């Protein structure tokens, strides 16, 4: 996955999480699920960036 696509996915998940948290609650299962996916995407992006720095 390209960094550009990864950043787009991160932004989409972030926006959806904020919207749902504001319309439901932060502990709603869907918000928690999106938050977990967002964490995975952020970790993937961080790993990608750190690999570029090492090279």
PDB file of N, H, CA, C and O in Angstrom:
ATOM      1  N   UNK A   1       0.853  -1.178   0.000  1.00  0.00           N
ATOM      2  CA  UNK A   1       0.000   0.000   0.000  1.00  0.00           C
ATOM      3  C   UNK A   1       0.896   1.237   0.000  1.00  0.00           C
ATOM      4  O   UNK A   1       1.831   1.334   0.795  1.00  0.00           O
ATOM      5  N   UNK A   2       0.610   2.164  -0.880  1.00  0.00           N
ATOM      6  H   UNK A   2      -0.150   2.086  -1.526  1.00  0.00           H
ATOM      7  CA  UNK A   2       1.411   3.378  -0.960  1.00  0.00           C
ATOM      8  C   UNK A   2       1.146   4.275   0.253  1.00  0.00           C
ATOM      9  O   UNK A   2       0.103   4.186   0.901  1.00  0.00           O
ATOM     10  N   UNK A   3       2.108   5.126   0.532  1.00  0.00           N
ATOM     11  H   UNK A   3       2.955   5.198   0.006  1.00  0.00           H
ATOM     12  CA  UNK A   3       1.955   6.051   1.653  1.00  0.00           C
ATOM     13  C   UNK A   3       0.770   6.983   1.434  1.00  0.00           C
ATOM     14  O   UNK A   3       0.063   7.328   2.381  1.00  0.00           O
ATOM     15  N   UNK A   4       0.557   7.386   0.201  1.00  0.00           N
ATOM     16  H   UNK A   4       1.131   7.106  -0.568  1.00  0.00           H
ATOM     17  CA  UNK A   4      -0.558   8.284  -0.103  1.00  0.00           C
ATOM     18  C   UNK A   4      -1.896   7.613   0.217  1.00  0.00           C
ATOM     19  O   UNK A   4      -2.778   8.229   0.816  1.00  0.00           O
ATOM     20  N   UNK A   5      -2.041   6.348  -0.188  1.00  0.00           N
ATOM     21  H   UNK A   5      -1.325   5.848  -0.675  1.00  0.00           H
ATOM     22  CA  UNK A   5      -3.262   5.590   0.084  1.00  0.00           C
ATOM     23  C   UNK A   5      -3.416   5.378   1.591  1.00  0.00           C
ATOM     24  O   UNK A   5      -4.514   5.497   2.134  1.00  0.00           O
ATOM     25  N   UNK A   6      -2.322   5.068   2.247  1.00  0.00           N
ATOM     26  H   UNK A   6      -1.430   4.971   1.805  1.00  0.00           H
ATOM     27  CA  UNK A   6      -2.342   4.850   3.683  1.00  0.00           C
ATOM     28  C   UNK A   6      -2.780   6.120   4.423  1.00  0.00           C
ATOM     29  O   UNK A   6      -3.584   6.054   5.353  1.00  0.00           O
ATOM     30  N   UNK A   7      -2.254   7.262   4.011  1.00  0.00           N
ATOM     31  H   UNK A   7      -1.601   7.316   3.255  1.00  0.00           H
ATOM     32  CA  UNK A   7      -2.656   8.528   4.636  1.00  0.00           C
ATOM     33  C   UNK A   7      -4.125   8.829   4.376  1.00  0.00           C
ATOM     34  O   UNK A   7      -4.810   9.352   5.254  1.00  0.00           O
ATOM     35  N   UNK A   8      -4.614   8.513   3.198  1.00  0.00           N
ATOM     36  H   UNK A   8      -4.057   8.088   2.484  1.00  0.00           H
ATOM     37  CA  UNK A   8      -6.030   8.723   2.884  1.00  0.00           C
ATOM     38  C   UNK A   8      -6.905   7.838   3.778  1.00  0.00           C
ATOM     39  O   UNK A   8      -7.913   8.294   4.318  1.00  0.00           O
ATOM     40  N   UNK A   9      -6.512   6.578   3.929  1.00  0.00           N
ATOM     41  H   UNK A   9      -5.693   6.207   3.491  1.00  0.00           H
ATOM     42  CA  UNK A   9      -7.264   5.659   4.797  1.00  0.00           C
ATOM     43  C   UNK A   9      -7.243   6.129   6.250  1.00  0.00           C
ATOM     44  O   UNK A   9      -8.255   6.048   6.947  1.00  0.00           O
ATOM     45  N   UNK A  10      -6.101   6.615   6.700  1.00  0.00           N
ATOM     46  H   UNK A  10      -5.279   6.681   6.135  1.00  0.00           H
ATOM     47  CA  UNK A  10      -5.985   7.126   8.068  1.00  0.00           C
ATOM     48  C   UNK A  10      -6.951   8.284   8.270  1.00  0.00           C
ATOM     49  O   UNK A  10      -7.678   8.325   9.263  1.00  0.00           O
ATOM     50  N   UNK A  11      -6.960   9.221   7.335  1.00  0.00           N
ATOM     51  H   UNK A  11      -6.369   9.187   6.528  1.00  0.00           H
ATOM     52  CA  UNK A  11      -7.831  10.387   7.458  1.00  0.00           C
ATOM     53  C   UNK A  11      -9.305   9.986   7.432  1.00  0.00           C
ATOM     54  O   UNK A  11     -10.104  10.517   8.203  1.00  0.00           O
ATOM     55  N   UNK A  12      -9.669   9.057   6.553  1.00  0.00           N
ATOM     56  H   UNK A  12      -9.020   8.625   5.926  1.00  0.00           H
ATOM     57  CA  UNK A  12     -11.063   8.610   6.479  1.00  0.00           C
ATOM     58  C   UNK A  12     -11.503   7.931   7.775  1.00  0.00           C
ATOM     59  O   UNK A  12     -12.608   8.178   8.259  1.00  0.00           O
ATOM     60  N   UNK A  13     -10.651   7.084   8.335  1.00  0.00           N
ATOM     61  H   UNK A  13      -9.753   6.884   7.942  1.00  0.00           H
ATOM     62  CA  UNK A  13     -10.981   6.414   9.591  1.00  0.00           C
ATOM     63  C   UNK A  13     -11.077   7.420  10.739  1.00  0.00           C
ATOM     64  O   UNK A  13     -11.959   7.313  11.590  1.00  0.00           O
ATOM     65  N   UNK A  14     -10.173   8.387  10.758  1.00  0.00           N
ATOM     66  H   UNK A  14      -9.457   8.474  10.066  1.00  0.00           H
ATOM     67  CA  UNK A  14     -10.185   9.410  11.806  1.00  0.00           C
ATOM     68  C   UNK A  14     -11.481  10.218  11.753  1.00  0.00           C
ATOM     69  O   UNK A  14     -12.132  10.439  12.774  1.00  0.00           O
ATOM     70  N   UNK A  15     -11.840  10.650  10.554  1.00  0.00           N
ATOM     71  H   UNK A  15     -11.312  10.471   9.724  1.00  0.00           H
ATOM     72  CA  UNK A  15     -13.067  11.444  10.411  1.00  0.00           C
ATOM     73  C   UNK A  15     -14.307  10.636  10.799  1.00  0.00           C
ATOM     74  O   UNK A  15     -15.204  11.152  11.466  1.00  0.00           O
ATOM     75  N   UNK A  16     -14.355   9.376  10.383  1.00  0.00           N
ATOM     76  H   UNK A  16     -13.626   8.957   9.841  1.00  0.00           H
ATOM     77  CA  UNK A  16     -15.503   8.533  10.710  1.00  0.00           C
ATOM     78  C   UNK A  16     -15.579   8.284  12.217  1.00  0.00           C
ATOM     79  O   UNK A  16     -16.664   8.296  12.798  1.00  0.00           O
ATOM     80  N   UNK A  17     -14.437   8.062  12.841  1.00  0.00           N
ATOM     81  H   UNK A  17     -13.555   8.052  12.370  1.00  0.00           H
ATOM     82  CA  UNK A  17     -14.422   7.823  14.276  1.00  0.00           C
ATOM     83  C   UNK A  17     -14.929   9.052  15.034  1.00  0.00           C
ATOM     84  O   UNK A  17     -15.726   8.921  15.963  1.00  0.00           O
ATOM     85  N   UNK A  18     -14.478  10.229  14.648  1.00  0.00           N
ATOM     86  H   UNK A  18     -13.830  10.335  13.893  1.00  0.00           H
ATOM     87  CA  UNK A  18     -14.916  11.462  15.298  1.00  0.00           C
ATOM     88  C   UNK A  18     -16.412  11.660  15.107  1.00  0.00           C
ATOM     89  O   UNK A  18     -17.126  11.986  16.055  1.00  0.00           O
ATOM     90  N   UNK A  19     -16.882  11.465  13.886  1.00  0.00           N
ATOM     91  H   UNK A  19     -16.302  11.201  13.116  1.00  0.00           H
ATOM     92  CA  UNK A  19     -18.313  11.640  13.604  1.00  0.00           C
ATOM     93  C   UNK A  19     -19.159  10.681  14.445  1.00  0.00           C
ATOM     94  O   UNK A  19     -20.123  11.092  15.090  1.00  0.00           O
ATOM     95  N   UNK A  20     -18.786   9.402  14.431  1.00  0.00           N
ATOM     96  H   UNK A  20     -18.002   9.068  13.908  1.00  0.00           H
ATOM     97  CA  UNK A  20     -19.566   8.415  15.176  1.00  0.00           C
ATOM     98  C   UNK A  20     -19.492   8.635  16.683  1.00  0.00           C
ATOM     99  O   UNK A  20     -20.483   8.455  17.391  1.00  0.00           O
ATOM    100  N   UNK A  21     -18.326   9.023  17.167  1.00  0.00           N
ATOM    101  H   UNK A  21     -17.521   9.169  16.591  1.00  0.00           H
ATOM    102  CA  UNK A  21     -18.181   9.276  18.602  1.00  0.00           C
ATOM    103  C   UNK A  21     -19.056  10.453  19.025  1.00  0.00           C
ATOM    104  O   UNK A  21     -19.597  10.462  20.131  1.00  0.00           O
ATOM    105  N   UNK A  22     -19.194  11.436  18.152  1.00  0.00           N
ATOM    106  H   UNK A  22     -18.755  11.428  17.254  1.00  0.00           H
ATOM    107  CA  UNK A  22     -20.037  12.595  18.472  1.00  0.00           C
ATOM    108  C   UNK A  22     -21.520  12.277  18.372  1.00  0.00           C
ATOM    109  O   UNK A  22     -22.337  12.918  19.034  1.00  0.00           O
ATOM    110  N   UNK A  23     -21.876  11.294  17.552  1.00  0.00           N
ATOM    111  H   UNK A  23     -21.213  10.774  17.015  1.00  0.00           H
ATOM    112  CA  UNK A  23     -23.298  10.961  17.403  1.00  0.00           C
ATOM    113  C   UNK A  23     -23.728   9.795  18.290  1.00  0.00           C
ATOM    114  O   UNK A  23     -24.920   9.618  18.539  1.00  0.00           O
ATOM    115  N   UNK A  24     -22.776   9.002  18.768  1.00  0.00           N
ATOM    116  H   UNK A  24     -21.807   9.146  18.566  1.00  0.00           H
ATOM    117  CA  UNK A  24     -23.104   7.892  19.674  1.00  0.00           C
ATOM    118  C   UNK A  24     -22.344   8.119  20.977  1.00  0.00           C
ATOM    119  O   UNK A  24     -22.734   8.957  21.790  1.00  0.00           O
ATOM    120  N   UNK A  25     -21.275   7.382  21.171  1.00  0.00           N
ATOM    121  H   UNK A  25     -20.959   6.701  20.511  1.00  0.00           H
ATOM    122  CA  UNK A  25     -20.407   7.573  22.333  1.00  0.00           C
ATOM    123  C   UNK A  25     -19.027   7.010  22.004  1.00  0.00           C
ATOM    124  O   UNK A  25     -18.870   6.234  21.061  1.00  0.00           O
ATOM    125  N   UNK A  26     -18.037   7.407  22.788  1.00  0.00           N
ATOM    126  H   UNK A  26     -18.164   8.037  23.554  1.00  0.00           H
ATOM    127  CA  UNK A  26     -16.685   6.911  22.551  1.00  0.00           C
ATOM    128  C   UNK A  26     -16.557   5.414  22.835  1.00  0.00           C
ATOM    129  O   UNK A  26     -15.643   4.761  22.330  1.00  0.00           O
ATOM    130  N   UNK A  27     -17.457   4.880  23.629  1.00  0.00           N
ATOM    131  H   UNK A  27     -18.199   5.411  24.039  1.00  0.00           H
ATOM    132  CA  UNK A  27     -17.383   3.458  23.971  1.00  0.00           C
ATOM    133  C   UNK A  27     -18.292   2.585  23.111  1.00  0.00           C
ATOM    134  O   UNK A  27     -18.380   1.377  23.333  1.00  0.00           O
ATOM    135  N   UNK A  28     -18.965   3.181  22.137  1.00  0.00           N
ATOM    136  H   UNK A  28     -18.894   4.162  21.957  1.00  0.00           H
ATOM    137  CA  UNK A  28     -19.828   2.419  21.237  1.00  0.00           C
ATOM    138  C   UNK A  28     -18.956   1.409  20.476  1.00  0.00           C
ATOM    139  O   UNK A  28     -17.865   1.762  20.030  1.00  0.00           O
ATOM    140  N   UNK A  29     -19.414   0.175  20.323  1.00  0.00           N
ATOM    141  H   UNK A  29     -20.300  -0.111  20.686  1.00  0.00           H
ATOM    142  CA  UNK A  29     -18.608  -0.858  19.663  1.00  0.00           C
ATOM    143  C   UNK A  29     -18.086  -0.470  18.270  1.00  0.00           C
ATOM    144  O   UNK A  29     -16.965  -0.828  17.909  1.00  0.00           O
ATOM    145  N   UNK A  30     -18.881   0.247  17.506  1.00  0.00           N
ATOM    146  H   UNK A  30     -19.791   0.538  17.800  1.00  0.00           H
ATOM    147  CA  UNK A  30     -18.424   0.659  16.181  1.00  0.00           C
ATOM    148  C   UNK A  30     -17.282   1.662  16.272  1.00  0.00           C
ATOM    149  O   UNK A  30     -16.337   1.601  15.486  1.00  0.00           O
ATOM    150  N   UNK A  31     -17.364   2.572  17.214  1.00  0.00           N
ATOM    151  H   UNK A  31     -18.133   2.622  17.853  1.00  0.00           H
ATOM    152  CA  UNK A  31     -16.295   3.557  17.416  1.00  0.00           C
ATOM    153  C   UNK A  31     -15.019   2.853  17.867  1.00  0.00           C
ATOM    154  O   UNK A  31     -13.927   3.174  17.398  1.00  0.00           O
ATOM    155  N   UNK A  32     -15.161   1.911  18.763  1.00  0.00           N
ATOM    156  H   UNK A  32     -16.048   1.650  19.144  1.00  0.00           H
ATOM    157  CA  UNK A  32     -14.000   1.148  19.243  1.00  0.00           C
ATOM    158  C   UNK A  32     -13.370   0.370  18.093  1.00  0.00           C
ATOM    159  O   UNK A  32     -12.146   0.315  17.980  1.00  0.00           O
ATOM    160  N   UNK A  33     -14.194  -0.228  17.243  1.00  0.00           N
ATOM    161  H   UNK A  33     -15.189  -0.182  17.335  1.00  0.00           H
ATOM    162  CA  UNK A  33     -13.695  -0.988  16.095  1.00  0.00           C
ATOM    163  C   UNK A  33     -12.927  -0.077  15.127  1.00  0.00           C
ATOM    164  O   UNK A  33     -11.837  -0.427  14.674  1.00  0.00           O
ATOM    165  N   UNK A  34     -13.487   1.065  14.822  1.00  0.00           N
ATOM    166  H   UNK A  34     -14.372   1.350  15.190  1.00  0.00           H
ATOM    167  CA  UNK A  34     -12.811   2.001  13.907  1.00  0.00           C
ATOM    168  C   UNK A  34     -11.524   2.521  14.549  1.00  0.00           C
ATOM    169  O   UNK A  34     -10.512   2.682  13.868  1.00  0.00           O
ATOM    170  N   UNK A  35     -11.561   2.782  15.839  1.00  0.00           N
ATOM    171  H   UNK A  35     -12.383   2.652  16.392  1.00  0.00           H
ATOM    172  CA  UNK A  35     -10.370   3.242  16.543  1.00  0.00           C
ATOM    173  C   UNK A  35      -9.252   2.198  16.473  1.00  0.00           C
ATOM    174  O   UNK A  35      -8.084   2.540  16.291  1.00  0.00           O
ATOM    175  N   UNK A  36      -9.620   0.940  16.618  1.00  0.00           N
ATOM    176  H   UNK A  36     -10.570   0.663  16.766  1.00  0.00           H
ATOM    177  CA  UNK A  36      -8.643  -0.145  16.529  1.00  0.00           C
ATOM    178  C   UNK A  36      -8.043  -0.204  15.128  1.00  0.00           C
ATOM    179  O   UNK A  36      -6.831  -0.361  14.978  1.00  0.00           O
ATOM    180  N   UNK A  37      -8.879  -0.080  14.109  1.00  0.00           N
ATOM    181  H   UNK A  37      -9.864   0.047  14.231  1.00  0.00           H
ATOM    182  CA  UNK A  37      -8.387  -0.086  12.723  1.00  0.00           C
ATOM    183  C   UNK A  37      -7.500   1.122  12.465  1.00  0.00           C
ATOM    184  O   UNK A  37      -6.488   1.017  11.772  1.00  0.00           O
ATOM    185  N   UNK A  38      -7.878   2.271  13.021  1.00  0.00           N
ATOM    186  H   UNK A  38      -8.700   2.357  13.584  1.00  0.00           H
ATOM    187  CA  UNK A  38      -7.065   3.475  12.877  1.00  0.00           C
ATOM    188  C   UNK A  38      -5.696   3.269  13.516  1.00  0.00           C
ATOM    189  O   UNK A  38      -4.680   3.656  12.939  1.00  0.00           O
ATOM    190  N   UNK A  39      -5.659   2.673  14.687  1.00  0.00           N
ATOM    191  H   UNK A  39      -6.484   2.359  15.156  1.00  0.00           H
ATOM    192  CA  UNK A  39      -4.382   2.378  15.345  1.00  0.00           C
ATOM    193  C   UNK A  39      -3.496   1.503  14.467  1.00  0.00           C
ATOM    194  O   UNK A  39      -2.295   1.747  14.351  1.00  0.00           O
ATOM    195  N   UNK A  40      -4.084   0.490  13.853  1.00  0.00           N
ATOM    196  H   UNK A  40      -5.060   0.291  13.947  1.00  0.00           H
ATOM    197  CA  UNK A  40      -3.314  -0.392  12.970  1.00  0.00           C
ATOM    198  C   UNK A  40      -2.759   0.365  11.769  1.00  0.00           C
ATOM    199  O   UNK A  40      -1.609   0.167  11.378  1.00  0.00           O
ATOM    200  N   UNK A  41      -3.582   1.230  11.189  1.00  0.00           N
ATOM    201  H   UNK A  41      -4.516   1.390  11.507  1.00  0.00           H
ATOM    202  CA  UNK A  41      -3.121   2.028  10.049  1.00  0.00           C
ATOM    203  C   UNK A  41      -1.993   2.979  10.461  1.00  0.00           C
ATOM    204  O   UNK A  41      -1.012   3.140   9.736  1.00  0.00           O
ATOM    205  N   UNK A  42      -2.144   3.603  11.624  1.00  0.00           N
ATOM    206  H   UNK A  42      -2.942   3.472  12.213  1.00  0.00           H
ATOM    207  CA  UNK A  42      -1.104   4.512  12.109  1.00  0.00           C
ATOM    208  C   UNK A  42       0.203   3.768  12.383  1.00  0.00           C
ATOM    209  O   UNK A  42       1.284   4.271  12.078  1.00  0.00           O
ATOM    210  N   UNK A  43       0.099   2.583  12.953  1.00  0.00           N
ATOM    211  H   UNK A  43      -0.780   2.175  13.201  1.00  0.00           H
ATOM    212  CA  UNK A  43       1.296   1.776  13.197  1.00  0.00           C
ATOM    213  C   UNK A  43       1.971   1.386  11.888  1.00  0.00           C
ATOM    214  O   UNK A  43       3.198   1.392  11.784  1.00  0.00           O
ATOM    215  N   UNK A  44       1.166   1.050  10.900  1.00  0.00           N
ATOM    216  H   UNK A  44       0.170   1.044  10.984  1.00  0.00           H
ATOM    217  CA  UNK A  44       1.695   0.686   9.584  1.00  0.00           C
ATOM    218  C   UNK A  44       2.412   1.880   8.944  1.00  0.00           C
ATOM    219  O   UNK A  44       3.485   1.733   8.359  1.00  0.00           O
ATOM    220  N   UNK A  45       1.806   3.053   9.065  1.00  0.00           N
ATOM    221  H   UNK A  45       0.934   3.172   9.540  1.00  0.00           H
ATOM    222  CA  UNK A  45       2.422   4.261   8.512  1.00  0.00           C
ATOM    223  C   UNK A  45       3.723   4.595   9.243  1.00  0.00           C
ATOM    224  O   UNK A  45       4.721   4.944   8.613  1.00  0.00           O
ATOM    225  N   UNK A  46       3.707   4.488  10.556  1.00  0.00           N
ATOM    226  H   UNK A  46       2.896   4.204  11.068  1.00  0.00           H
ATOM    227  CA  UNK A  46       4.918   4.760  11.330  1.00  0.00           C
ATOM    228  C   UNK A  46       6.044   3.797  10.950  1.00  0.00           C
ATOM    229  O   UNK A  46       7.201   4.196  10.822  1.00  0.00           O
ATOM    230  N   UNK A  47       5.692   2.547  10.774  1.00  0.00           N
ATOM    231  H   UNK A  47       4.752   2.222  10.878  1.00  0.00           H
ATOM    232  CA  UNK A  47       6.696   1.553  10.373  1.00  0.00           C
ATOM    233  C   UNK A  47       7.247   1.890   8.991  1.00  0.00           C
ATOM    234  O   UNK A  47       8.452   1.792   8.758  1.00  0.00           O
ATOM    235  N   UNK A  48       6.378   2.281   8.090  1.00  0.00           N
ATOM    236  H   UNK A  48       5.399   2.361   8.280  1.00  0.00           H
ATOM    237  CA  UNK A  48       6.800   2.652   6.746  1.00  0.00           C
ATOM    238  C   UNK A  48       7.760   3.843   6.789  1.00  0.00           C
ATOM    239  O   UNK A  48       8.778   3.851   6.096  1.00  0.00           O
ATOM    240  N   UNK A  49       7.438   4.832   7.593  1.00  0.00           N
ATOM    241  H   UNK A  49       6.611   4.826   8.156  1.00  0.00           H
ATOM    242  CA  UNK A  49       8.301   6.019   7.707  1.00  0.00           C
ATOM    243  C   UNK A  49       9.640   5.672   8.338  1.00  0.00           C
ATOM    244  O   UNK A  49      10.679   6.164   7.897  1.00  0.00           O
ATOM    245  N   UNK A  50       9.625   4.844   9.348  1.00  0.00           N
ATOM    246  H   UNK A  50       8.781   4.445   9.705  1.00  0.00           H
ATOM    247  CA  UNK A  50      10.886   4.500  10.018  1.00  0.00           C
ATOM    248  C   UNK A  50      11.783   3.675   9.118  1.00  0.00           C
ATOM    249  O   UNK A  50      13.007   3.766   9.215  1.00  0.00           O
ATOM    250  N   UNK A  51      11.196   2.871   8.243  1.00  0.00           N
ATOM    251  H   UNK A  51      10.202   2.797   8.165  1.00  0.00           H
ATOM    252  CA  UNK A  51      12.003   2.099   7.289  1.00  0.00           C
ATOM    253  C   UNK A  51      12.675   3.026   6.277  1.00  0.00           C
ATOM    254  O   UNK A  51      13.793   2.759   5.837  1.00  0.00           O
ATOM    255  N   UNK A  52      12.000   4.104   5.910  1.00  0.00           N
ATOM    256  H   UNK A  52      11.092   4.320   6.267  1.00  0.00           H
ATOM    257  CA  UNK A  52      12.596   5.068   4.978  1.00  0.00           C
ATOM    258  C   UNK A  52      13.765   5.795   5.625  1.00  0.00           C
ATOM    259  O   UNK A  52      14.763   6.088   4.967  1.00  0.00           O
ATOM    260  N   UNK A  53      13.640   6.085   6.913  1.00  0.00           N
ATOM    261  H   UNK A  53      12.830   5.847   7.448  1.00  0.00           H
ATOM    262  CA  UNK A  53      14.713   6.801   7.628  1.00  0.00           C
ATOM    263  C   UNK A  53      15.945   5.904   7.756  1.00  0.00           C
ATOM    264  O   UNK A  53      17.074   6.376   7.622  1.00  0.00           O
ATOM    265  N   UNK A  54      15.733   4.630   8.011  1.00  0.00           N
ATOM    266  H   UNK A  54      14.816   4.247   8.120  1.00  0.00           H
ATOM    267  CA  UNK A  54      16.837   3.694   8.207  1.00  0.00           C
ATOM    268  C   UNK A  54      17.604   3.476   6.896  1.00  0.00           C
ATOM    269  O   UNK A  54      18.826   3.323   6.911  1.00  0.00           O
ATOM    270  N   UNK A  55      16.899   3.463   5.782  1.00  0.00           N
ATOM    271  H   UNK A  55      15.907   3.587   5.770  1.00  0.00           H
ATOM    272  CA  UNK A  55      17.550   3.216   4.484  1.00  0.00           C
ATOM    273  C   UNK A  55      18.351   4.359   4.060  1.00  0.00           C
ATOM    274  O   UNK A  55      18.965   4.322   2.994  1.00  0.00           O
TER     275      UNK A  55
END
